[in-house]
């Protein structure tokens, strides 16, 4: 009865042991206890397990003294070892299970991180795929456009070949035409030309009759007819080819003084007056004929002291006759052509003011402003007193209002000179007043530095930034006033701005400064500094009336600040309310005697050369 109770107690102990969820730390501490306690507990456990194994599992009898019954039982040593191993195995499995659980948690964490990265990578790949799809669509569109352009090119080639074929066929037909038909066509053309010439002759007759009536009606106001310059200023005289041949000794090479893209320039003599004759080669270049017509049109409409004076023309060979200017062009003087002395800074300052005055006059012309379009030193001529004259109006244009209310001339074929042409005009074909302003800025920089126009804007800009402007000034012109150099450099840089809207305004920004400089330069110049290169006895330029170009006897100051001969400015004011120099409206028509200048002129004339 006691054995069965002990077995029942042992079965209970094993069931309790198997059902209990031991913590790994408790099992480990149990395994590492002292030998006595560990042995007792283990013996108790083993005894309970051994009895439970021998007793039927269905019997469960409460034993009041299980420990004593187990001590009395005779255990099998092999069974104890097996139980010990089982116990150790359980402990080991518990430990491994815990480690595996920790590893699994770590792996799960890592897996979560990997999943997040995989999600980001997936999103990135999706975006890349979308971009790639867009690129492919753009590429496909480009390919379609290329294919279309290729087809258009092929179509144009076919059309070109068809036109060439038709042209060759027409040429062959012309060559195969009977000689009589060709002569008949020639005679017809000749008849049309004769008809046009007769019409031109009739127009000239009507013009001469009108001029005669006009001269007769205004005879008291006109100068004597013996003065050739005055006769020419009434219009322009028509010369014959024989007259030009006689004036130039049959266009002798010895008298050739220049050659441009549209013709040659010869020095000649007509009516004991030195003239310059430009022959335009319009037979070789249609542009030359257009230049001839345009220059005649403009120079017969406008008159200004600093524009070349057109004396007449010859329609037979498209020739223009001007006053002869002995000191050549500004380009010749800047390069000291013929070993001539360099221009002084006073003369250069005056030339800047004179060109500014001429441009303001052209830009304010009514009813349509005029733009020169090819402003450069070779088109600025100098007379015996180094007074500048702006010439070559073959590219000049009358401006018309555009959609933006800007006065402009539009063209698909811009014409100009490298380094002086407006970049916006060359890029877009829009010729404006700002185009002349840009060229004017480059000319000022050339007069200041004496350098080639290539990259001159960048060089001056760098010098101004580095405070080294004094290092690039042309010292051959003398000792420039440095304050004036800085002012001129700033004005030039504003005029030569890349964008048209940033350029200076000649009337409000440039002229007030330049006018003061001109007066100061005139006061500081002695007669020798502004004298002719060829005539050392020439008087200073400020002794000359801007209208008559003669030494003034009774100088008067007008409202525009310039000094004129009294009779000349009074006659001008009778018919105009604008300045002869700037073409701008005058505040009033009152003139003031310039007594100081008159005394200086009288002393100079009494002292003699």
Secondary structure, DSSP 8 states (H G I E B T S, - for coil): -HHHHHHHHHHHHHHHHHHS---HHHHHHHHTS-HHHHHHHHHHHHHHHHHHHHS-TT-----S-HHHHHHHS---HHHHHHHHHHHHHHHHHHHHHHHHHHHHHHHHHHHHHHHHHHHHHHHHHHHHHHHHHHHHHHHHHHHHHHHHHHHHHHHHHHHHHHHHHHHHHHHHHHHHS-HHHHHHHHHHHHHHHHHHHHHHHHHHHHHHHHHHHHHHHTGGGS--TT-HHHHHHTS-EE--HHHHHHHTTTT-GGGEEEEETTEEEEEEEETTEEEEEEEE-TTT-HHHHHHHHHHHHHHHH---TTB--EEEEETTTTEEEEE--TT-BHHHHHTTGGG-----HHHHHHHHHHHHHHHHHHHT-SSS-EE-S---GGGEEE-TT--EEE---SS-EE-EE-TTS-EEEE-SS----TTTS-HHHHHH-EE-HHHHHHHHHHHHHHHHH---STTHHHHHHHHHHTT-GGGSS-GGG----HHHHHHHHHHHHHHT-SSGGGS--IIIIIHHHHHHHHHHHHHH--TTTTS-SS-TT---GGGB-TTT-SB-SSEEE-TTS-EEEHHHHHHHHHH-SB-TTT--B-S----EE-HHHHHHHHHHHHH--
